[in-house]
Amino acid sequence: MFVQKGYGAVTMNEVCVAAGVSKGSLYHHFPSKDELFLYVVEEDTELWLQNWDIKRAGIADLEERFYAYAEHCANDFQNPLIRALEEYARIKDHTAEIEERLWHMYDDSLRACRDLVKEGIDTHYLKADEPEDIVVILSGLLEGVGKVSEISRSPMGLEEIKEYYRKSLRLLLQGIRT
C-alpha cells in the first residue's frame, strides 16, 4: 500500500483490511505505522543489495561492474518505495532510533557504490582520492540523473534513462581516472 499511496495516505486500518488480519495481530508484529513502513523499506533495500551482489558476482571486469551498477540504479530509480521514503523523511519528526534506522538504510544502500569505489582505487583504476567523496559524488550524480529524467518535458523510457546513466557515469569515470 505504501507503494501505491505513499506513507502519509496509508492507514493501519487499510493495511489490516488489505492483509486480512486483525488490528491486534498487526500491532503485535508492528507496534506502529512507522515500524511497519521501515520494515517494508528495509526489506526492499536488502533485496536490492542481494540482487546487486548476484549481478556483480557475474561480472569480472571492474569497469563493466561500474556500468552494471549504474544500470542497477537506473532500474530502481522509479521505485515507489523510494518516493515514499523521501516523503516519510520529510514529513515527520523522528525519534533518535528511527533516525538511526534511516541512516543505516541509506548507508547500506551506499555499500554497493562504496565497494566499487574502494576496488577502483585499490586496483588503480581510479585515481586515489577520498573514497567517501567519490561515493557521494557518484551516488548524487546517479540520483540527480534519475530526478531530472522524471521532470523532463518529454517522457523517457527506461532504455533512454539507462543511456543517460551510462553517459553520466562515463563522464565521471573519465574525470576520476585522469
C-alpha positions as CSV (number, residue, x, y, z in Angstrom):
1,M,0.0,0.0,0.0
2,F,2.9,2.3,0.7
3,V,3.9,1.8,-2.9
4,Q,0.5,2.9,-4.3
5,K,-0.3,5.7,-1.8
6,G,2.9,6.8,-0.1
7,Y,3.5,6.8,3.6
8,G,1.1,9.6,4.7
9,A,-2.0,8.3,2.9
10,V,-1.9,4.8,4.3
11,T,-3.8,4.0,7.5
12,M,-3.3,0.9,9.7
13,N,-6.9,0.1,9.2
14,E,-6.4,-0.1,5.4
15,V,-3.4,-2.3,6.0
16,C,-5.4,-4.7,8.2
17,V,-8.2,-4.9,5.5
18,A,-5.7,-5.5,2.7
19,A,-3.7,-8.1,4.6
20,G,-6.8,-9.8,6.0
21,V,-5.6,-9.5,9.6
22,S,-6.9,-8.1,12.8
23,K,-5.7,-4.8,14.2
24,G,-4.4,-6.7,17.2
25,S,-2.4,-9.1,15.1
26,L,-0.9,-6.3,13.0
27,Y,0.1,-4.3,16.1
28,H,1.5,-7.4,17.7
29,H,4.1,-7.6,14.9
30,F,4.4,-3.9,14.1
31,P,3.7,-1.6,17.1
32,S,3.3,1.5,14.8
33,K,2.9,2.5,11.2
34,D,6.5,3.7,11.4
35,E,7.7,0.2,12.3
36,L,5.7,-1.4,9.5
37,F,6.9,1.1,7.0
38,L,10.5,0.9,8.0
39,Y,10.3,-2.9,7.9
40,V,9.0,-2.8,4.3
41,V,11.7,-0.4,3.2
42,E,14.5,-2.3,5.0
43,E,13.4,-5.5,3.3
44,D,13.3,-3.7,-0.1
45,T,16.8,-2.3,0.4
46,E,18.1,-5.7,1.4
47,L,16.6,-7.3,-1.7
48,W,18.1,-4.5,-3.9
49,L,21.5,-5.2,-2.4
50,Q,21.1,-9.0,-2.8
51,N,20.2,-8.6,-6.4
52,W,23.2,-6.3,-6.9
53,D,25.5,-8.8,-5.3
54,I,24.3,-11.5,-7.6
55,K,24.7,-9.3,-10.7
56,R,28.1,-8.1,-9.5
57,A,29.4,-11.6,-8.9
58,G,28.8,-12.4,-12.6
59,I,30.9,-9.6,-13.9
60,A,34.7,-9.9,-13.9
61,D,35.7,-6.6,-15.4
62,L,35.7,-3.6,-12.9
63,E,34.6,-1.0,-15.5
64,E,31.7,-3.3,-16.6
65,R,30.7,-3.6,-12.9
66,F,30.6,0.2,-12.6
67,Y,28.2,0.4,-15.7
68,A,26.2,-2.5,-14.3
69,Y,25.9,-0.6,-11.0
70,A,24.6,2.4,-12.9
71,E,22.1,0.3,-14.7
72,H,21.0,-1.4,-11.4
73,C,20.4,2.1,-10.0
74,A,18.5,3.1,-13.2
75,N,16.3,0.1,-13.0
76,D,15.3,1.1,-9.4
77,F,15.1,4.9,-9.7
78,Q,11.3,4.9,-10.1
79,N,10.8,2.5,-7.2
80,P,7.7,4.0,-5.4
81,L,9.1,3.0,-2.0
82,I,12.0,5.4,-2.6
83,R,9.4,8.2,-3.1
84,A,7.5,7.0,0.0
85,L,10.8,7.0,2.0
86,E,11.6,10.5,0.8
87,E,8.1,11.6,1.9
88,Y,8.5,9.9,5.2
89,A,11.8,11.5,5.9
90,R,10.4,15.0,5.1
91,I,7.1,14.9,6.9
92,K,7.9,13.5,10.4
93,D,9.9,14.4,13.3
94,H,11.7,11.2,14.1
95,T,13.0,9.7,17.3
96,A,16.7,9.1,17.5
97,E,16.1,5.4,17.0
98,I,14.2,6.0,13.7
99,E,16.8,8.5,12.6
100,E,19.5,5.8,13.2
101,R,17.5,3.3,11.2
102,L,17.0,5.7,8.3
103,W,20.8,6.5,8.3
104,H,21.6,2.7,8.3
105,M,19.3,2.1,5.4
106,Y,20.9,4.9,3.4
107,D,24.4,3.8,4.4
108,D,23.5,0.2,3.5
109,S,22.3,1.3,0.1
110,L,25.6,3.1,-0.5
111,R,27.6,-0.1,0.3
112,A,27.5,-1.3,-3.3
113,C,28.9,2.0,-4.5
114,R,31.4,2.2,-1.7
115,D,32.7,-1.3,-2.5
116,L,33.1,-0.5,-6.2
117,V,34.9,2.8,-5.5
118,K,37.3,1.0,-3.0
119,E,38.1,-1.6,-5.5
120,G,38.6,1.0,-8.2
121,I,41.1,2.8,-6.0
122,D,42.8,-0.4,-4.8
123,T,43.4,-1.6,-8.3
124,H,44.4,1.9,-9.5
125,Y,41.5,2.0,-12.0
126,L,40.5,5.2,-10.2
127,K,43.0,7.9,-9.2
128,A,43.5,7.8,-5.4
129,D,41.2,10.3,-3.8
130,E,39.0,10.4,-0.8
131,P,36.8,7.3,-1.4
132,E,33.8,8.7,0.5
133,D,33.9,11.8,-1.6
134,I,33.7,9.7,-4.7
135,V,30.8,7.7,-3.3
136,V,28.8,10.9,-2.5
137,I,29.6,12.3,-6.0
138,L,28.8,9.1,-7.9
139,S,25.6,8.5,-5.9
140,G,24.5,12.1,-6.2
141,L,25.2,12.1,-9.9
142,L,23.1,8.9,-10.5
143,E,20.3,10.2,-8.2
144,G,20.3,13.5,-10.0
145,V,20.1,11.9,-13.4
146,G,17.0,10.0,-12.2
147,K,15.3,13.1,-10.8
148,V,16.0,15.2,-13.9
149,S,14.7,12.5,-16.2
150,E,11.5,12.3,-14.2
151,I,10.8,16.0,-14.6
152,S,11.9,16.2,-18.2
153,R,9.4,17.8,-20.6
154,S,9.3,14.7,-22.8
155,P,8.7,11.4,-21.1
156,M,11.6,9.0,-21.3
157,G,11.5,5.2,-21.5
158,L,13.7,3.1,-19.3
159,E,16.3,2.4,-22.0
160,E,16.7,6.1,-22.7
161,I,17.1,6.7,-19.0
162,K,19.7,4.0,-18.7
163,E,21.6,5.6,-21.5
164,Y,21.8,8.9,-19.5
165,Y,23.1,6.9,-16.5
166,R,25.8,5.3,-18.7
167,K,26.8,8.7,-20.2
168,S,27.0,10.4,-16.9
169,L,29.0,7.5,-15.4
170,R,31.4,7.6,-18.4
171,L,32.0,11.3,-17.9
172,L,32.6,10.9,-14.2
173,L,34.9,7.9,-14.6
174,Q,36.9,9.7,-17.3
175,G,37.4,12.6,-14.8
176,I,38.3,10.4,-11.9
177,R,40.8,8.4,-13.8
178,T,42.8,11.4,-15.0
